[in-house]
Amino acid sequence: MKYVLAIDQSTQGTKAILFDEEGKIAQKAYRSHRQLIDANGYISHDLGEIWENLLSAVKECIAGREGEVACIGISNQRETSCIWNDEGPLAPAVVWQCARGKEVTDTLGEYADLIREKTGLPLSPYFPAGKYAWLLKHTALSGNVRLGTVDSFLLFKMTGRHLTDYSNASRTQLFDLHALSWDEELCRIFGIERGMLPEVVPSDEKFGETTLDGILPRPVPVTGVLGDSHAALYAEGCTAPGACKVTYGTGSSVMMNVGTAFKGSRHGLASSLAWKIGGEVNYVLEGNINYSCAVITWLKDDMGLISSAKEAGTLAEEANEQDTAVLIPAFSGLSAPYWKENAKAAVFGMTRTTGKKEFCRAAEESIAFQIADILDCLRADTGYALDCINADGGATGDKFLMQREADFANCTVRVSAVQELSALGAALLAGRGVGLYQSYAPAFQGEYAPKMAKEAVEGKRSRWNACLTACIQNDKIER
């Protein structure tokens, strides 16, 4: 038996998952790491801790099968930014959620249009360019300084090579999506030496070989690397133009494959690369939402309205359909497609009959509304009908939410049968490099078609838009 070892390094922890020759999970292990938050609210990760956790998780995962690992694939949290030299990390990694790069990006407003034109991304501290610049300014530099996202750091530890793939490079705000290379002008604007950045190679490259510090009895090749959202897109089978996936997690990534030519957005979305595979690049349009299913966690942990996330959908199903409560979950501003970082969360339209069930329904609907808005932007940018989307993530088990999404977005929602999609995407790509998974087809466990009356949907979305406008303008909604 041949196995593919997938390493999924995420915001909360590191998974090691062993996939068999049929693409099924044979074994897995998980290690969480600390979220380091200082007095400034800066969010960091200890790269040494992440590496040790990776080794520990791998050792547990492949116990008894060490000699049967054919290759390794990596999926990683995107935008989290690292700095290191030959001896090890020079500073903790700056996590994607951390906005400390604002110190840099606030001074570069005159270049915003240039940056978007070249990289497909809005000028923002969310992306690594500002984070790298901050690290260079606030770190004691020594030796051969290297910059990179988490995939680059892990590859260096595994193989000794300073590499990244096209999907991760496209999220840095330093990579020209037209020339498909690091851009010297952008590097100069952000004050970053080109030589500190990794070499960009195809996502299905043979990145090098590793024994993972002796855990493996022989060197094994790393044959696939993708950012986590891109890996999920790949595992969902979204390899043709117009195919779209939605991840329902703490935040949400709504990503559409738009083919082999660059496509810019006129409606607040970001352009990136899906991957470079088989010598060909695919582009994507993407909308990222700060607060989607985190709203349900807020109901549970902060509001105390429910004791488990599973309750939200059940209570929402029982709510009074005539209730007018609308929740705008702008707890950390509003991201795509609105881009209003100063907006504050708000509840509109509450009446004396608004109770726990109605509040749960408003929270659930806020998730579906935000995603439906991005899907409308994708339709407007591309002309694709988007009759069907593929859904993944923990909240896809919420039948009420999935049905509301189908109704509000006016499309069929297909729910993936696999929870570990990012790891699976990395494993599928890596496995194909050693002759496995040539005919793999994604599996789905449920399908939701629109069933709400058109007039009802229009009324709900109209009210959502009015509340959204009022929230952004910090004004009272007209009742």
N, C-alpha and C positions, 0 to 999 in steps of 0.2 A: 504494500500500500504506500502511495505517495501522499504527503500532506503539504498543504500550504499554510505557513504561519503568517497570520495577519496581525499587525500591531496597530491599534487604534489609539492614538494619543490625543485625548480630548481635554477640555477645560477643567473637568473635575477629576480626571484620573486616566489611567492607562490600562487598556484591555489587551490581552494576548489571546488570540482565538485560533484554534487549529481546524482547518477545513479539510474534509476528505476529498476523494477524487470526484464525488458527485456534487461538491459544493455545499455539503451539509456540515454543521458544526460537530466536531468530534469531542473537543475539550475547550475550556476557556478559563481564564483567571483574570482577576481585576485588582488593581491597587489604586487607591485614591491618594491625592497629594494635597498639601496645604494651599489655601488661598491666602496669600500674604498681603494684608491691607494695612497701610500705614496711616499716620495722622492726617496726611493730605488726601486720603481716599485713593491713593495709587494702588493698583492691583498687580501683584507680581507672582511668579512661580520660581521655585528653586530648581534649576536645571539639573543639578546633581541629584536631587531627590527624585526627579522624573526618571533619570537614567537608571538609578538603583531600583526604582519601582518596576521599570520595564524589565530589567534582568530578573527580578524576583517573580514577576508575573509569567514571564516566558518559561522560567525553570519549572514552575508549578504546572503550567499549561501543557508542556510537551513531555512531562515525566513518563518514561517508559517508551517514548516514541522519538527520542532524540535523533536516532539514525535514519528516520524516515521523513524528515523535513526536506522537501525538494527545493523550496524557494521561500522568500519573504516578501510581503507587501506591506506598505505603510500608508495609513491615512492619518491626518493630523489636524488639530485645531488651527484654523487659519488666522493670519494677521498677528498672532503672538510673536514677539520679536526678541531675538537672542543676540548676544555678543560674547565672543569667546576667543581664546588663542590656543596654541598647541597644548598648553598645560591644563586648560579647562575653562569654565565660565568666568567672565570678568565681572559680571553683574547678574542679578536675577532677571529673568525674562519679563518683558513688559506685556501683560496680557491684552488680548484684543479689546476687552471691555474698557481698558484704562485710557483715559483721555489726557494723560499728561503731555502728549505730543502737541496739544493745543498751544502750548508755549511757543512751538515752532510754526505751526500752520497758521496761526493768527497773524503772522508777519508776512505771509506769502499770498495774500489775497489777489495781488495784481497778476499772479500766475495761474489763477484758478481755471480760466478757460483753456489755457495751454495744457495744463495737467489733464483736464477732462478729455481734451481732443486726442492727446497721445495715449492715455492709459485707460480711458473709458470710465474713470472713477472721479467722483467729486472730491475736491480738496477737503480733507478731514483728518483729524487725529486718530480716527479709527484704523487707518491703514499704516503699514510698517514704516513708510518713508519718514513721517514725523516722529515715530517712535525710535527709529535708528538715529535720527539727528539728535534727539533728546539723550539717548544712551551715550553717543559720542561726546556730548557736552558734559555729562555728569558722571562719567566713568573714568577711573584711573587706567589709562591705556598702556599696554606693554606687549611686547612680542608681536607675532604675526596676527593682527586683529582681523577677526572674521565676523561678518554680519549675516543673519539669515533667519528664516522662519523655523519652526520646530522641526520640520522634516530635515532641514539642512543640518541642524545640530545633531540629530539622531544619526543621519547618514555619516557625518564626520566621525562620530563615536564608533560606528559600526565598521566603516571602511577606510577611514582616514582621508576620504575625498570630500572636497567642498562643492556640493552639488545641490540643485533644486530642480523641480520639474516645472513645466509650463503653467500648470494650474496654479501653483503657489506663487510663482513669479508674477503672474498677472494680477495678483491681489496686493502687490507691494506699493503701487503708485510710482514705481521707478522703471516699469517695463513698458516699452512702446508696443502696443497691440498691432500696429501696422507693420513695423519693421521686425517685430518678433525678437527684440533684443533689449538689453539694458540701454537706457537713454542717457548719453553723456550730459545733455543740457539739464535734465531733471536731477541727475546726481549732483551737478554743480549747484542748482537751486537749493537743494536740501543739505548741501555741504557734506556729501558722502563720496568717499573715494571708490571709484569703480572696482578697484582691485580687492576691496573688502567684501564684495558681493560674490555669491556662488556662481559657478557655471550653470547655465540653464540647459537641461537635456530633456529629451522626450519622456513622457510619463511611463512608457513601457521600456525604457532604457535598462540595460544591465548596469546598475549603479555601483556595483562592486560586490565583494564577498565578505562574509563575517562568520565568526564562530560565537559571537555574542559573549565575549570574555570567557571562552572555553566551555560554555554551556552546550554547544553543538560539537559533536566529535570530529567534524570536518567543516571546512569553509562552505557556506551556502550562499547562493547569489540573492541579492535584492533586485527584483525584476519588475516592481511596480510601485509608484508613489503618486498619490493624489491628495489634494486638500479634502477634508471630510465631506463637504457639500458636493463636491465634484465626484467623489467616490460613490456617494449615494445616488447621484444622477446616473452614473454608469451601471450600478447594480439594479436600478429601476428599469434598465433597458432603454433609456432616453438617448439613443445614439443617432436619431434622425431629426432633421429640422422640424420644429413645432412641438416636439415632445417635451413635456413639462412635469416636474415633480415639486411637491410641497413637503417640507419637513416640519412636523408639529413638535417642537421642543420648547425649551425655555424661551427662546426666540424662534423665529421661523425664517427659513430660507426658501424662497420661491424662485426656481431656476428653470429656464427654458433653453434648450439647444436651438441655436439659430443658424447652424451650418458652418460652412468653411470660409465665409466672408465676414469681416467685421460689421457689426450692427450697433449703431449708437442709439441712445434713448432720448426721446423728446418729452418723456413723462416721468422723470425722476428715478429711473432705474440705473443700475450699474452694468457696464459691459466688462466681460472677463473672458478668459479662455477656459473651456471645459477641460481640455487636455490636448496633448499631441500624442497620437497613437498611430502606428503604422505609417509614420512619416507625414501624417496629415493633422492639422489643427482643426478643432471645432470651437466656435465661439458660443458664448451664452449671454443672455440678459438675466439679471438677478435683482430681486428686491429682498432686502433683509429687514425683519421686524424685530424691534427691541423686546417688546412685551407681547407675546402671544400666550402660550400655555403657562407662563409665569403668573398670569392673572389668576389662574386656579390655585396656584401655590399661595398667592396673596390671600385669597378667600379662606384658605385653610390655616395658614400659619399666622397671619397678621390680623385678620378679621374674625377668625374663629367661627365662621359660619358653617363650615363642614369639617368632618373629622378625617376624610380621605378624599383624594382627587376624584375617585370614582363616583362620589356622591353628586358632584356638580351636574353631570349630564342627566342623572335620574331626577333630581329636583327641577332642573330646567324643563324637562319633559312635562312635568306636572304643573308648571307655572301658568298663570292666567295670560292667555295669548293677547288679550286686549291691553295689558299693562304697557305703559309707554316709556319705562325706564331705559336709558341708554348709558352705557359706561364707555368713556374714552380713556383707555389705559396708558396715558402719557406719563408714566412714572419716571421715565428717564428721557422725556421729550418724545417726539414722533419722528421715526425714521422713514424709510421708503414707504410710499412715494411722496410723502408730505414734506419731510426734511424741515421740521420745526423743533429745534433742539430746546427751545425755551418753553414749549407748551407744557402745561400741567394737567395731571389726571383730573377728571371731573365726572360727575354723574348728573344727567339731565332727565327731566320728565318723571321724577318720582311722585307718587301720590300716596294717599293714606293706605291704599290697598297693596302697595309695593312691599312685599315680604321677602323672606329668605329665598324662596323658590324663584321669584321674579328677579332678584338680584343675581342669583346664579345664572339665570337665563341671559341677563344683560352681559354678564362676564363671558359666557360661552359665545354669544353672538358677536362680541367685540373681536374675538379671534377670527371668526368667519368673515366679518366685514372687512377687516384689514387685508386679509388674503384675497378676498374678492376684488378689492380695489387694485391690488397689484396685478391680478390676472387681467383686469380691464386695461391696465397700462400695457401689459404684454400684447394684448390684442391690438391696441392702438398703434404700438410701435412696429409690429410685425405683419399685421393683417391675417395672422392665423386665427382660426375660429376657436381653438381651445375647447373642443367639445368634451375632452376627457383629460383628467390630471391623475398622476400617481401620487399617493400619499404615504408617508412613513412617519415614524416617531411614536412615542408612548401614547399620545392622545388619540391616535387613530382607533383605539378601542372604545372611544366615546361615540356611541351611535348618534346621539343628539347632535353633537358637533359636526360629525361627518355629513349628516343629512342637511343641516343648516348650510354647510359649505356648498353642497350640491345645489341647494335652492338659491342662495345668494349669488353664487358664481355662474349659475345656469350651465352646469356641466356635470358629467358623470365623474364621481370620485372613486378611484380604485385603490383599495387599501393593501399595502404590501403584506405578504405573509411572513416576512423576515424583519426582526427588530434590529439586528446588527448590520444595518445596510452599509455604513461607511466601511466597516471591516470587510464585509462581503465584497464591496466594490474593489478594494485594494487587493483582496485575495483573487478575485476573478482576473484582474489585469495581470497580477504577478504570475498566476497559474498558467495563463496563456503563453507566457514566455518560456514555459517548460513543457508545453504540449497538452495542458489540461484545460477543461472548460471551453472547448472550441464551439460547442453548440448550446451553451447555457441559456435558458429562458427564465425571466423573472416570474415569480409566483405571487398570486394575489389571493387574499382570504375573504374579500367582501367588496361589494360594489353598491354605490348609492347614486340614484338618478334623481334629477329635480322632480319635485312633486307639489311644491307650494304654488298656489295660484299666482299668476304674473302680477296682478294688481296688488296682492299682499306683499310680494317681494319689492315692488317698486315703492310702496308706501314705507316699508322698513328701511330701505336703502336711502330714500329721500330724507327720512328723519335722522338717520346716521350722519349723512352729509351735513345737514343743518347743525347738528350737535358738534360735529367735527369743526365746522367753521366757527361756531361760537367759542369752542375751546381754544382754537388758535388765536382768535381775536380777543380772548379773555373778556367776553361779553356775555350778557344773558341771552338765552335762547328764547325766541318768540314762542309763546305757548298758545 
